[in-house]
């Protein structure tokens, strides 16, 4: 059976997802590419051999020739379009965040629970990156002993827009860290503090967060959206018996002119290409079998990321450590 997939959103992420479906997922067919700019959708559809291009997301979700949906649309559309997929009985891979609003995440969760099964996989692809896989394995097999803390930094060359703010760094960039720390360490958050140094220019300065977990562990997260030198994401997991660090991924080293150097990626796409392939392959298996991926992020994970991000914004604005308050985890997501 071939799974007919619609990709909604024809921007950078949508085009990448469409390419994965078209070229790297045996058993899947790119059926529709949809975007409010139908010309953009049509260009990608023609390039990748999709049968159809469209500009109405809700109509695409309802189409009989669509079995599953990948959402790569603007953040504010994720929750309502995910709910539309649930109501249509179609599994959906929703790019992060599920929503920046915890209340909207709860609406998605309510729709899933009313349907009686999971439909939404949230695109926290870091869980599929080999570095985090090895880090989690080292913790689970006892190599590191009990985890004490995890240090993380996430640096981009420059902000995507000129009026990017520290709050946006927390709600737009940091959710990947919020999720992968929870996943690797197996923790929930109790409190968050957020700080921002002062730059000498008008660019947004880094945001540094300290998170306390409900079982007495710590996580630090630095988000620097104007690091200038390259795209650089690394972490160190510190346990009672040892620590494990993520290396910068560089396939070659240049020795020339009395110096030695390695290169950084310009953005996330090359660094996490394999993680996206693994994630999307797991999503396809989810569609085929109905069994939610073992390491995938579900709607509860999307909700958790939204709550800690919202609380982090409050902490940054107040300069005071804030308590992370979440609803009790429904048995449905246990």
N, C-alpha and C positions, 0 to 999 in steps of 0.2 A: 504494500500500500504506500502510495506517495502522499506525503503531507504537504498540502498546499498552503503556503505561508504568505501573508500580507505584511509588508513593511510600511508602517505609517510614519512619515517624517523623512524628507529627502535631503536633509542637511548632511553634515560630515558623518555623524554617527549613523544616520539612516542608510547612507550610501555604503558604509562599511558593513553594516548588518546585512544589507541586501547582497553584497558581494560574497559574504560568508555563506549565506543560504544558496546562492547560485553556484558557487565554485567548490565549497568545502563540506557540504552536508548531504551525503548520499541518503536518499530516501526523502528528501525535501525538494519542493519546486517553488521557485519565486513566482507566485501567482499575480500579485498586485503590488505596485508601488504607489503610495498615496502621499500627497502634500497639498497644502493650500495653494502653493504655486504649482499648477498642473504641468507647466513646462519643465520644471525641475524633475518632477516625478516621471514624466515621459522620457526625459533624457536618460535617467538611470534605468528605467524599464527597457528602453531600446538597447542600451549598452550591455545589460545583463540578461536579456532574453525573457523578461517578464511579459506575460500575455497582456497585461492591462496596466493602465495608469489612471489615477483618479484624484479627485480633490476633496471628497467628502468622507471623512474618517468614519462616521457612523454608518454610512451606506456600505463602506468596505467591510466593516465588522459584521454586518448582516448578510453579506453575500454568501450564496450557497457554495461558491467555488473557493471559499477561504476556510481552512480548517484551524488555523492558528495565526496569532498576530504578534508582531514585534513592534513595540512603541518606541519611537525615537523623536518624539514631539516636544514642544516646550514644556517645562516643568508643570505649569498650572493645568495642563490638559491630562496629566498622567492618571490622576485618580478617577475623573469622570469617564475617561476612555477605558480604563481598566474595569470599571463597573459595567460599562456597556458590553465588554467582552464576557464578563461573568454571566450577565443576563442572556447573552447569545449562546452560552455554553461552549465558549472557545478559550483555550489556554492562551495566556499572554505573557510574553517576556517584556517587562516594562523597564526601560532605562531608569536609573536612579535620578532623583528621588521618587519614591512612590507618590509622595507629596511633601511639600515643605510644611504642610499643616497637619499636625497630629490628628485633628478632628476629621480631616478628609481620609486619613489612613484608617481610622476607626470605621468610617463608612464603607471602605473597601472590604475590611475584615468582616463587617456585618453582612455584606452582600455574599461573600464567600461562605460564611457560616449558614446563611439562609439557603444557599445552593447545596450545602452538604458536602462539599469537597473543595480542595484547593484549585484555583485557576491561575493565580498570579505568581510568577517568578520575578523577583526584582533584580536588576542588572548590577549587582555588586560583584563584578567580575574578579576583584582582587582575590576572592576565596579560591579561584581556580589557578592563580599564578603559582608556579612551581616553588618560588621562594617561601611564600606563606604556607603552602602545603607541607614543605619540609620542616618549617618552624613548628607547625601544629603537631606534626608527627613526632618531633623530638620531645615535645612536651608530653604527649600522650604515652610514648614508650618509656618515659622515665629518664631519658638522657639528661634533661635539664633540672630534674627534680620539680618541686612545686614552683610555679611561676610567681614572681614577686612584682614585676613591673614590665612595661613595654614602652620603649621610646620610639617615636615615629616622626619623620619629617617628609613633607610633601611640597616640592618646589617646582614652580613653573617659570618659564622664561619671562613671560609678561602676562598681564591681565587681559582677558578677552575683550573687555570694554574699558573705556577711559574712566567711567565713574564707578568702578568696582570699589567695594567697601570691605572693611573688616568683617562686618556682619555677613556679607555675601561669601567671604572666604569660609565662614563657619557653615553656612547653609548650602553652599554649592560645591566646595572642594572637600571639606572635612568629612562629609558623610561616608566616604570610602574608608577613612581611618576609623570612624566611629563603629562601622560594621565589622571591619576585619579584626579589630582588637577584640570585640565581643566574640567573634568566631574563633580566633586562635586561642584566646585565654579561657573561653567558656564562662564569661562573666556578664553581669549587668551593672549599670552605672548608678551610683548613689548621689554624686555631686560633681560639679564642674566649675572651675575658675578659668578665666580667660584674660589675657593681657596683650598689649600691643605697644611696641617701642615707637619712637618718633623718628621718621626719616628726615633727611635734609632737603628733600624735594617734595613734589605734590603727589607722588605715587603712593598707593596704599601700602602700608607697612605690614610686616609679618604678624600673624596672630599665633600666640603660644597658649595652649590649654593644658591644664592639669586635671585629670579625671580620677575620682575615687570610685572604686567598685563596692558593691554591697558586701563583699567578703574580704575587704581590707587590702586590696591590691591597688596599684597605681598605673596610670598611663599618661604619658606626655605626648602632645601632638603639636607640631609646628606646621603652619600653613604659610608659605611664602610665595605669593603669586607674582612677585617681581624679582626673582632670584637672578635673572639676567644670563647666567652662564649655561643653563640647559634645563631639561626636564629631569628631575632627580627625586625618586621616591625610595626611601630606605627605612628600615626598622631594626631594632634590637630587642629581643626577648630575653629578659634576665630572670633566671631561676635560682633556686637555692644551691644547685650543683654545677651550674655553668650558664653560659649565655650563647645565643645564636644571633648573628647579624645578617642582614640582606646585603649582598654586594651590588654595586652598580653593574648593570649588564653591558659588557663591551666585548665584542667578538674579536677585536684586534687591538694591538697596541702599536703606536708609532714611535720609532726611535730615529731621531733626525736632529741635526743642528744642535748637538750637545744637550738634547733634552729628550724626555720620554713622556708620552701623552696617550690618553684614551679619550674617546668622544662620548658626549651625552646625546640622547635623543632630543628632538625639538619639541615633541609632545608625547602623549600617552599611547598613541596608536601602535607604534613599533614596539615599545616596551611591553605592552600587554596583548600583543597580537595573539599569542598562543592561549592566553587566558580567555580571550573572547571566543576562540574556536572551541575550547573545552566547555565553556559556559553554554554556548549555543547548541552544541552537540547534546549536552545534558538536557537542555530545554526540549529538543526534538524527542528525546527518549521519554520525557515527561508527557508530551503530547501523545506519543504512541502507546504508552503503557498506563498513564494515569498515576504513576508512582512519582511523588515529588522527589527531586534530586537530593541525595544525602547531604551534600554540602551547599546546596542552593540557598538563596535568601528568599524567604516568603514574606507575606504581608506583615506579619508580626515584626520581622526584622526591619522592614521599611518604616513601620511605626516607631520602633525603638530609635532608629537613626533620626527621625523627625523630631522626636521629643528631646533628645540630647542636643540637637542642633538649635532648637528653639530656646532651650535653657542656656546654652552657651552664648547665644546672642544677648540674652538678659544679663548674664554674668559679665560680658564684655562691656555693656553699657553702664552697669552699676559699679564695676570694679570689685564686686563682692562675690564670693563663692556662692553658687546657687544649687539648691537641691533638685535632683532629677526625679520627677514624680510621674510614674506610669500607672496605667490601669493594671489590674492583675492579669497575668497571661491566661487567655482562654485555653481550656483543655483541648480545644480544636487544634491549637498550634503546638501542643506539647510534643 
